[in-house]
Structure formats: C-alpha cells, structure tokens
Amino acid sequence: MLKRSPLVLLAFASLPLFAAEGDEPSTQQVMQEHKAVIQNRIADIDYRRKQIVEANMALSVQEGEAFWPIYNSYRTEVDKLSKDAIALLLDYARAYGQGSVNDENAAQLQERLLGLRKDQLELKEKYAKRIAKEVSPRRSLRFLQIEDQLDAISLLANTSDVPLVE
C-alpha cells in the first residue's frame, strides 16, 4: 500500500487558506511558508532514489567516476522541475478549493502540466545522451529504465490522492 504523499497532503491541507476571500496567499507564499517541508521531502526522495540507482546501475569503479557527477547534475535540474510540479499542484488545489476548476483554469493547468512533462522528457534525453557518451549507451539505457520506473512510482504516490477535476 502506498503512503500518502506529504506534498499532496500539504497542498490540500492548504485548501482553507485558498478558500478565504481577499487575503489569499500566492502559490509562492505557500511554498515559501512550507519551504523546509518541501526541501526535506525532495532531499529524502533524492537520497532514496540515489540508493536505488546505485544498487541497480551495476557500475564499475571507472563507470561510477564518470556517471555520478552527471547523475548529480541531473538530479539538481530535476529538483527545479519538482518545485514547478509542486507549484502546479498547489495551483490546482487552489482552483479545486474554490469549488470547481473552470474551463479557463483547466486549460491553463493542462498547458502547464504538458509543458512540465515535456521539460522532464527533454531533461532525461539530454542526460541520457551525456551518459551514453561519457559512460556507455548500455548504462544510459539502464539509467533511463531505472529513472522511468522510479518516476512512475513517484507519480502514482504523489497524485493518487489528488481529486479528479469535476
């Protein structure tokens, strides 16, 4: 059974903040207020991911010396996209908390979600090419397989409690 995502709980626990008229905090204000929780969650995820990647990449010492700096750089860039995903989730929670997501909100959220997915795919492609060049194509494919599996697990864990738009 999957644990409830603290990020989803944070977003939807903030619904009362969004429901109040007038002094509605911005997404950035909510993220800043919960910055430590968000950073700790991302750091925890990164630590666990790195352990899983390390256990499954089967790198030689020489491959590891080439791979890990690339992987660390990749994760740094992924963290930026993770913060964009959190902001998107908070904005969805805001719209949902106001009673419904109207067509205009839905179109904007959809565009952001698709853009985020595109950015994530482009980032993977960029780093897969680097790994293929500096380590090997086989290790690059293995990297993609592991990352795709971890991303699927993370996506399910972080979105399974998000209510569907009405």
N, C-alpha and C positions, 0 to 999 in steps of 0.2 A: 504494500500500500504506500502511495506517495505521501510525503509530508506536505502540509500546506506551505506554500511559499511565503516567507516573511514579506516579500515585496508586494505580492498581491494583497496580503492582509493589510499592509501599510497603506496601499492605495485605497482600498475600500473602507478601511477604518477612518480614512480622512474624509469620507463622504459627508459627515456632518459639517466639516469645515466648508465644503463646497456648496452645501445646501443653503447656507445662510446668505441672505441677500446683502449686497453692499460691500462689506469688508472681506470679500472673497480673496483668499491668498492665491498668488500666482503659482503655477507649477514650479517655477524656480524657487519661490519662497518655501514651498512644501519640501522640495528636495534639499534645500539648504538646512531647513529645520531638522530634517532626518538624515543629514549628511553622514553622520557617524554610523548609523544603522545600514545605510546603503553601502558605504565604503567597506564596512565589516563583512557584509553579505558578499560583495564582489570579491573581497580578499579570500574569504572562506571558499567560495566557488573556485577561484583560481588555484588555491592550494590543493584542493581535492582533484581538480582537473589535471594539474601537473603530475600528481601522484599516479593517476590513471594512465596518462600519456606515457610517463616514464616506464611504468610497468608493462605497457603494451607495444612500445615502439621497438624494443629489442635492438637498441643501438650499440654498436661497438664504441670503444672509447673515442676513436677518431671521428666517427659519425656524431657522437654526442657533443664533441667540441665544436662541430660545425652547426649542429641542429639547435642546441639550447639558446644561443643568442638570438637566432632567428625566431624561435618559438616565443621567447620572452618579449621580443619586439611585437610579434603578432598579438599576444595577449594584451599588451599595452594599448594597441589600437582597438582591439575588441572591447576593452573596458570603456572606451569612449562611446562606442556603439551601444553598449549595455546601458549607459546613462541616458542615451537617446530613447532606448526601449522603455526605461523606467518613466521618463517624461511622457512618452506616448501612453503608457498605462495610466498614469495619473490624470492625463487629459481625458482619457476615456472614462475614468472613474468620475471625473467632474461632470462630464456630459451625462453619464448614466445617472448620477446622483441628482441631477436636476429634473429627473422624471422620465426622460427619454432622450434618445440620441436622434436628433432631427436629420433630415437628408443632407443638409449643408455640413453639419458636424461629421456625419458618417463619411461623406465624400473626402473631407479633409483628413480624417483619421485613416481612411483607407489609403489615400495617397502617401501619407507618412509611413504607414506600415509597409507598403510595397517598396517605397524608397529605402527604408531600413533593410528590408530583405535583400534588395539589390546591392546595397552597400556591403552587407555581410558577405554575399557571394563574391563580389569583386575583391574584397579583402582576402578571402580564402584563396581565390585564384592567384592573387599577387604573391602570397606567401607560399603557395604550393609550387609555383614556378621557381621561387628562390630556393626552396628546399630541394627541388629536383636538380637544380643547377649546382648547389653547394654541397649537397649530401648525396642524393641519388633519386632517380624517378620512382623506384620501388618504395623508398622511405617516404617520399612525398605522397604517394597514393595511400600508404598506410596512415600517414598523418591525416589525410582527408577522411579516410574511413573512420578513424577514431574520433575526430572532431565532429563529423556528421552524427555519429551515434550519441556523443555527449550533448550535442546541440539539440537533438531530438528529445532526449531525456529532460534536459533543462527547459525546453519549450513546453513540454507537457506539464512538468512540475510547476512552472510559472504561470501557466494560462488555464489550467484545468478548473480553477475556482473562479475564473473571471466569467461573469454572467454574459450570455449572448445578447447581442443587440436585439431590441424588440422591433 
